[in-house]
Amino acid sequence: MLFIARNVVDAVMFRQPCLLHVTNWEIWPSSNNWLLYYRLRQSYGDRLLIEEAPGHLFLEHEMEDMAAFLHLAMLFGWDAELRPRAPYIAGSLSHHEFLDLYSADPKQLTELGKVMTDAKVTVELRSP
């Protein structure tokens, strides 16, 4: 899953700030590791609860940081939205184990799809 998170972040951020907005974290409470999540947030000096600040803004030099948070959201089965400043590719993560990515330029999605397919990750490219 970390491979997926890193490649998605690389495509979505495109060296621009991006907001990772967690929209639902109570789907499977037994899957949440709150100690890990809050320790990661505390490493940024952030002591707010997820209810108080469900969004995480990552700057262009924080791609690995965003990949770590996206990876946690995937592991915990959360719903989240990826809202980049420059929306070449945007997306949403579902607790149903779907990651929907959107782009006005289908070529960008095709390139990401090839990376995933080469890594034996199942992808489905759809037109809107």
N, C-alpha and C positions, 0 to 999 in steps of 0.2 A: 504493500500500500504506500510506503514511503516513496517508492519509485514513481507511482502515479501522482502523488501529491507534488513532488518536485517538478515533474514535467508539466503538470497543469499550471502550477504557479509560474513557471518560466514562460509559458504561452500567454497566460492571463495578464501578468504584471507588465511585460514588455518594457521593463526598466522604468515603470511609472508607479506611483502609489496605488494601493489597492485596499479596499475595505473587505474584511471577512466578517460578515454579520451572521452570527448564530441565531437562528430563528426558533429552534425548538431543541431542547436538551433533556426533556423529560419523557422520552419515548420508552426507553429501556433503562430505568434507574440502576439496575444491577450492572450495566455496562459502563457506567460512568466511573472514572477514577479522579475524584475531586482533588485529592492530594496532589496528584501529578499536574492537573490543570492549574490549580491555584499556585503551586510552586513555580510553574513556568510563568504565570502572570506576575508573580512577585519578583521574578528576576528582572522585570522591567520597572519595578517600583510601583506596580499597580496592585492595590489591595482591595479593589472593588469586587463585589459579587457579580456573577454572570447576569443576574437579574437587573443589576444597576448599570452594567456596561456590557451588553452582549456583542458589541462590535469591536474589532481590532483593526486599526489602521496601520498598514505596513508601508514604509517608504521604499523607494527603489533599491536601496542597498540592503534591505531586510528580506530578501527572497527566501533564504534558508529558514528564517524565523516564521514566515508565513507558511512555508511548507510543513514546519513542525506543528503549527496550530491546525492546519488543514488535516494533517495526518491524525492528530488526536480526534478531530471531529469525525473523521471516517471510522476510526477505531471504536469510538463511543456510540456510533449510530445516530449522530445528530443531523439536523437539517441546518443548512447554512447557504448564504448567498455570497458570491464573489462579485464585487462591484469595483472594477478597475477605473482609474481616472480616465485613461484612454481606452475606451471599450472595444479594442480589437477583438477580444474574446471575453465574454462574461459567462457566468454560470451559476448553477445551484446544485447543492449536494442534498440528497434525500436519504433518510434513514432506510429506505427500501433498497439501498445499495446502488443508487443511480447517481451519476454525475452528469448533469445536462450542461453542455457548453453551447454557447450561441455566438455567432459571428456574422457580420455583414459580408465578410469575405470567405467563401467556402474553402478557398485554398489553404487558409490558416488551419482550419479544422482538419483538412485532409492531411496536412503535414503532421499534426499532433496524432491523428489516427494511425499514421504509418509508424510513428515511434512506438505507440502502444501495441500495434499488431506485431511489429518486429520483436517486442518483448513478450509476446504470447499473452497479452492482455486483451480480452474480448471488448471490442468497441462496436458501436452501431452509429454510423453517420446517417443523419436524416436531414432532409430539407424541410424548412418550415411549412 
